[in-house]
Amino acid sequence: MEPGEPLDRVARIQAEWRRERPDVDIRPQGVIGRLHRLADRLTEELALVYGHYGLSEGEFDVLCALRRAGEPYERAPGELAAHTMVTTGAMTKRIDRLERAGLVTRRRSADDQRGRIVALTPPGRELIDRAFTDHMRNERRLLDLLSPDEADTLETLLTTWLSRLDEPRST
C-alpha cells in the first residue's frame, strides 16, 4: 500500500500485529488474508445466482458435473463426488435434495446392480443451462473489476501457486 492510502481490514490487522509482535514476519498475511476475504466476498456474490434458482452452491456443483458429462448427462455418485470434491456422504444429501426437486433421478447401474447412476432430468438440464449462463455472466461481471491484463496475470499466478501446493510432498 502507498503511504497515505486508507488501510483496508487486512492492513489494519497487520499494523496491530506489527505493534504487538514486531518479531514475527506478518507479510504473508497480506496475501493470504486478502485471498480469504476475496474468497468470502466472491462466494457471497456467486451464491446470489444459485439462490435465484433455488440451489445451494453444492447442488449447483452437482448439476454442473452432470451437465458437463455430456449425453446422457449421468454419472455414478462416487464419480460425482470426485468431480465436485466432496465426500460421498455429502453427495448423497445433495442428490436426495435434487431428486426431491425433480432435477435428477437415480437408477441401478446396468453394469453393477449394487451401483447407482444419477442422471439429469429434462427440467434439471433446463434449469442448469439457465443457471450456468447466469453464473458465467456473474463471474464475468466480477472479473471485469480487473483489466484483461490483470486478470491474465492473476490467473497465471494462481495456477502456478495451486500447482505447487498440489505437488506431492517429498518426505
KADA-V918834 format. One line per field, one symbol per residue. ss: DSSP state (~ for helix, > for strand, _ for the rest). phi: phi as a letter, one per 40 degrees, with the letter a starting at -180 (. if undefined). A space follows every 50 residues. Layout:
# KADA-V918834
ss = ???
phi = ???
This chain:
# KADA-V918834
ss = ________~~~~~~~~~~~~______~~~~~~~~~~~~~~~~~~~~~~~~ ~~____~~~~~~~~~~~~_____>>_~~~~~~~~___~~~~~~~~~~~~~ ___>>>>>_______>>>>>_~~~~~~~~~~~~~~~~~~~~~~____~~~ ~~~~~~~~~~~~~~~~_____
phi = .cdgccccdcccccccccccbccbccddccccccccccccccddcccccd cdbgbcdccddccccccccgdcfaacdccccccbfbcccccdcccdcccc cgcbbbaccccacccbbbbccdccccccccccccccccccdccccbcdcc ccccccccccccccccccccb
